[in-house]
Amino acid sequence: MNNRETINRYFSLFDSMDKQLEALEQIVSLFSDSGAIVTADGNIFRGKKSIEDFFKDFFTQNEKVNHSWVINEGATLSAHWSATVTTSDQNVLTSEGTDYYEFDTDGKIKELKMTMS
């Protein structure tokens, strides 16, 4: 899988996690063992267990998410996205941002830095 395909897979799995428990394992497998997610508010989730906890926490607070995204290939591979999220208390939220990706030599996500617009 090339880096562009990995990003597409990431968003597809993220959006299906509310319906498929195995999607959690699959999305975590896209990251390297020492991979990290850096959230827009500066929190860092490093390592597969911590990344798994990030997604579990997200789906404790939210029931459903639906992304649209465009991948930008520049000096840094990024994806501009928008999302509609249904929260656990049935509110609907929209957001958008850009994710910046670094990959290791095996094609695994080394770092995912999230920003919000």
Backbone as a printed PyTorch tensor [residue, N CA C, xyz], in Angstrom:
tensor([[[  0.8590,  -1.1740,   0.0000],
         [  0.0000,   0.0000,   0.0000],
         [  0.9020,   1.2330,   0.0000]],

        [[  0.6660,   2.1690,  -0.9140],
         [  1.4690,   3.3850,  -0.8950],
         [  0.8900,   4.3810,   0.1280]],

        [[  1.6080,   5.4800,   0.3510],
         [  1.2110,   6.4230,   1.3970],
         [ -0.1660,   7.0380,   1.1360]],

        [[ -0.4610,   7.3320,  -0.0970],
         [ -1.7630,   7.8940,  -0.4530],
         [ -2.8840,   6.8900,  -0.1310]],

        [[ -2.6660,   5.6370,  -0.4650],
         [ -3.6470,   4.5880,  -0.1640],
         [ -3.8190,   4.4210,   1.3420]],

        [[ -2.7220,   4.5630,   2.0850],
         [ -2.7970,   4.4580,   3.5500],
         [ -3.6790,   5.5630,   4.1210]],

        [[ -3.5340,   6.7690,   3.6140],
         [ -4.3680,   7.8830,   4.0920],
         [ -5.8420,   7.6190,   3.7640]],

        [[ -6.1200,   7.1840,   2.5600],
         [ -7.5050,   6.8560,   2.2020],
         [ -8.0580,   5.7570,   3.1050]],

        [[ -7.2480,   4.7490,   3.3720],
         [ -7.6620,   3.6470,   4.2480],
         [ -7.9220,   4.1610,   5.6660]],

        [[ -7.0630,   5.0430,   6.1530],
         [ -7.2170,   5.6340,   7.4870],
         [ -8.6020,   6.2740,   7.6360]],

        [[ -8.9710,   7.1460,   6.6940],
         [-10.2650,   7.8230,   6.7960],
         [-11.4290,   6.8410,   6.6460]],

        [[-11.3110,   5.8980,   5.7420],
         [-12.3780,   4.9000,   5.5640],
         [-12.5890,   4.0800,   6.8260]],

        [[-11.4920,   3.6660,   7.4490],
         [-11.6030,   2.8990,   8.6880],
         [-12.1520,   3.7530,   9.8280]],

        [[-11.6880,   4.9890,   9.9210],
         [-12.1700,   5.9020,  10.9600],
         [-13.6920,   6.0120,  10.8670]],

        [[-14.1980,   6.1950,   9.6550],
         [-15.6360,   6.3580,   9.4630],
         [-16.4280,   5.0800,   9.7140]],

        [[-15.7860,   3.9220,   9.6270],
         [-16.5170,   2.6610,   9.8220],
         [-16.3570,   2.0860,  11.2210]],

        [[-15.5620,   2.7320,  12.0800],
         [-15.3270,   2.1790,  13.4160],
         [-16.5810,   2.0500,  14.2560]],

        [[-17.5740,   2.8960,  14.0230],
         [-18.8100,   2.7920,  14.7960],
         [-19.5830,   1.5280,  14.4380]],

        [[-19.3250,   0.9520,  13.2650],
         [-20.0510,  -0.2220,  12.8020],
         [-19.2350,  -1.5110,  12.8860]],

        [[-17.9150,  -1.3910,  12.8870],
         [-17.0430,  -2.5670,  12.8320],
         [-15.9780,  -2.4900,  13.9120]],

        [[-16.0420,  -3.3830,  14.8610],
         [-15.0310,  -3.4100,  15.9100],
         [-13.6470,  -3.7100,  15.3480]],

        [[-13.5710,  -4.5570,  14.3190],
         [-12.2710,  -4.8990,  13.7500],
         [-11.6150,  -3.7080,  13.0560]],

        [[-12.3760,  -2.6650,  12.7410],
         [-11.8030,  -1.4640,  12.1340],
         [-10.8030,  -0.8070,  13.0760]],

        [[-11.0220,  -0.9250,  14.3850],
         [-10.0890,  -0.3620,  15.3570],
         [ -8.7170,  -1.0120,  15.2080]],

        [[ -8.6780,  -2.3330,  15.1750],
         [ -7.4010,  -3.0390,  14.9960],
         [ -6.7460,  -2.6590,  13.6810]],

        [[ -7.5540,  -2.5480,  12.6350],
         [ -7.0120,  -2.2350,  11.3110],
         [ -6.4440,  -0.8230,  11.2510]],

        [[ -7.1200,   0.1430,  11.8680],
         [ -6.6030,   1.5160,  11.8190],
         [ -5.3150,   1.6260,  12.6300]],

        [[ -5.2540,   0.9510,  13.7650],
         [ -4.0370,   0.9750,  14.5830],
         [ -2.8820,   0.3370,  13.8220]],

        [[ -3.1700,  -0.6800,  13.0130],
         [ -2.1140,  -1.3590,  12.2540],
         [ -1.5030,  -0.4730,  11.1700]],

        [[ -2.1410,   0.6280,  10.8230],
         [ -1.5720,   1.5560,   9.8490],
         [ -0.4050,   2.3510,  10.4250]],

        [[ -0.2710,   2.3560,  11.7630],
         [  0.7740,   3.1180,  12.4500],
         [  1.9730,   2.2260,  12.7590]],

        [[  3.1590,   2.8350,  12.7770],
         [  4.3500,   2.1050,  13.2020],
         [  4.2450,   1.8380,  14.7060]],

        [[  5.0770,   0.9300,  15.2050],
         [  5.0330,   0.5910,  16.6360],
         [  5.2360,   1.8170,  17.5290]],

        [[  6.0700,   2.7400,  17.0850],
         [  6.3200,   3.9530,  17.8800],
         [  5.6100,   5.1650,  17.2810]],

        [[  4.6130,   4.9110,  16.4270],
         [  3.8730,   5.9820,  15.7790],
         [  3.1730,   6.8830,  16.7780]],

        [[  2.7920,   8.0640,  16.3080],
         [  2.1650,   9.0310,  17.2010],
         [  1.0550,   9.7940,  16.4930]],

        [[  0.0570,  10.1500,  17.2870],
         [ -0.9590,  11.1120,  16.8730],
         [ -0.7530,  12.3440,  17.7380]],

        [[ -0.6440,  13.4970,  17.0940],
         [ -0.5630,  14.7730,  17.7950],
         [ -1.8580,  15.5020,  17.4820]],

        [[ -2.6890,  15.6850,  18.4880],
         [ -4.0020,  16.2900,  18.2730],
         [ -3.8870,  17.8100,  18.1230]],

        [[ -4.9490,  18.4220,  17.6370],
         [ -4.9760,  19.8650,  17.4200],
         [ -4.7360,  20.6430,  18.7090]],

        [[ -5.1120,  20.0620,  19.8510],
         [ -4.8840,  20.7520,  21.1280],
         [ -3.5600,  20.3800,  21.7780]],

        [[ -2.7040,  19.6590,  21.0390],
         [ -1.3500,  19.3930,  21.5140],
         [ -1.1450,  18.1000,  22.2770]],

        [[ -2.1980,  17.3160,  22.4880],
         [ -2.0250,  16.0300,  23.1610],
         [ -1.3000,  15.0650,  22.2310]],

        [[ -0.4320,  14.2520,  22.8010],
         [  0.3380,  13.2900,  22.0170],
         [ -0.0100,  11.8790,  22.4740]],

        [[ -0.3670,  11.0370,  21.5230],
         [ -0.6580,   9.6310,  21.7680],
         [  0.4070,   8.8390,  21.0200]],

        [[  1.3800,   8.2950,  21.7590],
         [  2.5280,   7.6180,  21.1420],
         [  2.4770,   6.1260,  21.4290]],

        [[  2.6730,   5.3310,  20.3830],
         [  2.6360,   3.8790,  20.5090],
         [  1.2490,   3.3480,  20.2070]],

        [[  1.2040,   2.1030,  19.7760],
         [ -0.0690,   1.5310,  19.3120],
         [ -1.1370,   1.4750,  20.3930]],

        [[ -0.7610,   1.1650,  21.6320],
         [ -1.7510,   1.0980,  22.7210],
         [ -2.3670,   2.4720,  22.9700]],

        [[ -1.5230,   3.4820,  22.9720],
         [ -2.0060,   4.8430,  23.1910],
         [ -2.8920,   5.3110,  22.0340]],

        [[ -2.5200,   4.9460,  20.8060],
         [ -3.3280,   5.2970,  19.6350],
         [ -4.6730,   4.5810,  19.7040]],

        [[ -4.6590,   3.3180,  20.0920],
         [ -5.9180,   2.5800,  20.2740],
         [ -6.8020,   3.2770,  21.3040]],

        [[ -6.2160,   3.7060,  22.4170],
         [ -6.9670,   4.4160,  23.4560],
         [ -7.5670,   5.7210,  22.9280]],

        [[ -6.8200,   6.4290,  22.0680],
         [ -7.3290,   7.6620,  21.4540],
         [ -8.6330,   7.3870,  20.7070]],

        [[ -8.6370,   6.3460,  19.8600],
         [ -9.8390,   6.0400,  19.0820],
         [-10.9660,   5.5060,  19.9610]],

        [[-10.6430,   4.6960,  20.9590],
         [-11.6810,   4.2090,  21.8770],
         [-12.3470,   5.3820,  22.5930]],

        [[-11.5430,   6.3310,  23.0440],
         [-12.0810,   7.5070,  23.7360],
         [-12.9660,   8.3310,  22.7900]],

        [[-12.5130,   8.4860,  21.5470],
         [-13.3090,   9.2300,  20.5740],
         [-14.6870,   8.6110,  20.4190]],

        [[-14.7450,   7.2800,  20.3070],
         [-16.0310,   6.6220,  20.0930],
         [-16.7930,   6.3620,  21.3930]],

        [[-16.2260,   6.6970,  22.5350],
         [-16.9900,   6.7440,  23.7820],
         [-17.8050,   8.0340,  23.7980]],

        [[-17.2060,   9.0930,  23.2660],
         [-17.8610,  10.4060,  23.2570],
         [-18.7310,  10.6410,  22.0220]],

        [[-18.4690,   9.8880,  20.9690],
         [-19.1500,  10.1020,  19.6890],
         [-19.6330,   8.7800,  19.1220]],

        [[-20.8080,   8.8080,  18.5170],
         [-21.3790,   7.5790,  17.9620],
         [-21.0120,   7.3430,  16.5140]],

        [[-20.8650,   8.4280,  15.7690],
         [-20.7090,   8.2740,  14.3240],
         [-19.9040,   9.4400,  13.7740]],

        [[-19.0900,   9.1620,  12.7550],
         [-18.3380,  10.2150,  12.0750],
         [-18.3420,   9.9350,  10.5810]],

        [[-18.3940,  11.0060,   9.8160],
         [-18.3560,  10.8770,   8.3620],
         [-17.4360,  11.9610,   7.8150]],

        [[-16.3000,  11.5440,   7.2270],
         [-15.3170,  12.4650,   6.6680],
         [-15.4540,  12.5960,   5.1540]],

        [[-15.0780,  13.7490,   4.6750],
         [-14.7470,  13.9800,   3.2680],
         [-13.3220,  14.5170,   3.2970]],

        [[-12.4890,  14.1250,   2.3410],
         [-11.0930,  14.5520,   2.3900],
         [-10.4840,  14.6500,   1.0060]],

        [[ -9.4480,  15.4780,   0.9200],
         [ -8.6470,  15.6460,  -0.2870],
         [ -7.1940,  15.5460,   0.1350]],

        [[ -6.4380,  14.6960,  -0.5410],
         [ -5.0270,  14.5120,  -0.2200],
         [ -4.1950,  15.5060,  -1.0240]],

        [[ -3.2850,  16.1710,  -0.3260],
         [ -2.3850,  17.1420,  -0.9430],
         [ -0.9640,  16.6030,  -0.8960]],

        [[ -0.3360,  16.5080,  -2.0450],
         [  1.0400,  16.0200,  -2.1070],
         [  1.9700,  17.1940,  -2.3400]],

        [[  2.6040,  17.6490,  -1.2720],
         [  3.5760,  18.7290,  -1.3550],
         [  4.8340,  18.2750,  -0.6550]],

        [[  5.5310,  19.2050,  -0.0340],
         [  6.7260,  18.8540,   0.7310],
         [  6.3660,  17.8620,   1.8360]],

        [[  5.1720,  18.0260,   2.3880],
         [  4.6410,  17.1020,   3.3960],
         [  3.3040,  16.5900,   2.8840]],

        [[  3.0950,  15.3030,   2.9940],
         [  1.8190,  14.7170,   2.5790],
         [  0.7620,  15.1130,   3.6050]],

        [[ -0.3540,  15.6400,   3.1230],
         [ -1.4070,  16.0880,   4.0350],
         [ -2.7680,  15.7660,   3.4380]],

        [[ -3.7730,  15.8530,   4.2890],
         [ -5.1490,  15.6640,   3.8410],
         [ -6.0120,  16.7410,   4.4850]],

        [[ -6.6600,  17.5310,   3.6460],
         [ -7.6310,  18.5010,   4.1480],
         [ -8.9560,  17.7520,   4.2570]],

        [[ -9.6400,  17.8880,   5.3900],
         [-10.8410,  17.1050,   5.6390],
         [-11.9420,  17.9700,   6.2520]],

        [[-13.1470,  17.4840,   6.1090],
         [-14.2890,  18.0000,   6.8600],
         [-14.9990,  16.7740,   7.4320]],

        [[-15.6500,  16.9670,   8.5520],
         [-16.3090,  15.8380,   9.2130],
         [-17.6260,  16.2800,   9.8310]],

        [[-18.5720,  15.3690,   9.7980],
         [-19.8220,  15.5080,  10.5370],
         [-19.8110,  14.4100,  11.5850]],

        [[-20.0080,  14.8090,  12.8290],
         [-19.9280,  13.8790,  13.9580],
         [-21.2470,  13.9010,  14.7110]],

        [[-21.7670,  12.7070,  15.0010],
         [-22.9230,  12.5820,  15.8850],
         [-22.3880,  12.1620,  17.2450]],

        [[-22.6230,  13.0160,  18.2480],
         [-22.1120,  12.7390,  19.5890],
         [-22.9800,  11.7140,  20.3020]],

        [[-22.4750,  11.2040,  21.4070],
         [-23.2190,  10.2130,  22.1900],
         [-24.5390,  10.7590,  22.7190]],

        [[-24.5950,  12.0820,  22.9420],
         [-25.8510,  12.6760,  23.4080],
         [-26.6810,  13.2390,  22.2450]],

        [[-26.3980,  12.7410,  21.0240],
         [-27.1850,  13.0040,  19.8170],
         [-27.0980,  14.4310,  19.2840]],

        [[-26.0390,  15.1430,  19.5920],
         [-25.7800,  16.4200,  18.9350],
         [-25.0140,  16.1460,  17.6510]],

        [[-25.1790,  17.0070,  16.6610],
         [-24.4440,  16.8780,  15.4030],
         [-23.4920,  18.0620,  15.3000]],

        [[-22.2150,  17.7420,  15.1130],
         [-21.1670,  18.7520,  15.0230],
         [-20.4720,  18.6370,  13.6760]],

        [[-19.9950,  19.7600,  13.1700],
         [-19.1750,  19.7340,  11.9710],
         [-17.8340,  20.3830,  12.2900]],

        [[-16.8030,  19.9040,  11.6290],
         [-15.4720,  20.4840,  11.8030],
         [-14.6720,  20.2470,  10.5430]],

        [[-13.5680,  20.9660,  10.4410],
         [-12.6610,  20.7330,   9.3310],
         [-11.2470,  21.0490,   9.7750]],

        [[-10.2970,  20.4870,   9.0440],
         [ -8.9030,  20.7110,   9.3810],
         [ -8.0020,  20.0690,   8.3500]],

        [[ -6.7360,  20.0210,   8.6930],
         [ -5.7380,  19.3850,   7.8390],
         [ -4.8930,  18.4710,   8.7000]],

        [[ -4.6950,  17.2580,   8.2380],
         [ -3.8090,  16.2960,   8.8970],
         [ -2.5110,  16.2330,   8.1040]],

        [[ -1.3910,  16.2150,   8.8230],
         [ -0.0610,  16.1200,   8.2100],
         [  0.5380,  14.7760,   8.5870]],

        [[  1.0780,  14.0700,   7.6010],
         [  1.5450,  12.6990,   7.7830],
         [  3.0450,  12.5730,   7.5480]],

        [[  3.6860,  11.7830,   8.4140],
         [  5.0540,  11.3120,   8.1820],
         [  4.9870,   9.7980,   8.1820]],

        [[  5.6950,   9.1780,   7.2520],
         [  5.6990,   7.7250,   7.1240],
         [  7.0960,   7.1720,   7.3580]],

        [[  7.1700,   5.9500,   7.8860],
         [  8.4690,   5.2920,   8.0300],
         [  8.8050,   4.5660,   6.7250]],

        [[  9.9470,   3.8970,   6.7010],
         [ 10.4020,   3.2280,   5.4730],
         [  9.5280,   2.0300,   5.1120]],

        [[  8.7400,   1.5240,   6.0700],
         [  7.8270,   0.4100,   5.8010],
         [  6.4450,   0.8780,   5.3450]],

        [[  6.2710,   2.1980,   5.2070],
         [  4.9830,   2.7280,   4.7770],
         [  3.9650,   2.8670,   5.8930]],

        [[  4.4010,   2.7240,   7.1340],
         [  3.5080,   2.9010,   8.2830],
         [  3.5180,   4.3730,   8.7050]],

        [[  2.4210,   4.8200,   9.2860],
         [  2.3440,   6.2050,   9.7490],
         [  3.2510,   6.3580,  10.9670]],

        [[  4.2190,   7.2340,  10.8320],
         [  5.1640,   7.5250,  11.9220],
         [  4.6030,   8.6340,  12.8180]],

        [[  3.9950,   9.6360,  12.1640],
         [  3.3500,  10.7090,  12.9140],
         [  2.1850,  11.2660,  12.1210]],

        [[  1.1000,  11.4890,  12.8080],
         [ -0.0960,  12.1280,  12.2610],
         [ -0.3420,  13.3630,  13.1180]],

        [[ -0.1720,  14.5300,  12.5240],
         [ -0.4020,  15.7840,  13.2390],
         [ -1.7240,  16.3600,  12.7460]],

        [[ -2.6670,  16.4880,  13.6650],
         [ -4.0060,  16.9960,  13.3340],
         [ -4.0910,  18.4840,  13.6140]],

        [[ -4.7010,  19.2130,  12.6930],
         [ -5.0010,  20.6290,  12.9410],
         [ -6.4810,  20.8610,  12.6380]],

        [[ -7.0290,  21.8590,  13.2540],
         [ -8.4290,  22.2260,  13.0250],
         [ -8.4660,  23.6320,  12.4540]],

        [[ -9.3700,  23.8500,  11.5120],
         [ -9.5180,  25.1880,  10.9110],
         [-10.4880,  26.0090,  11.7170]]])
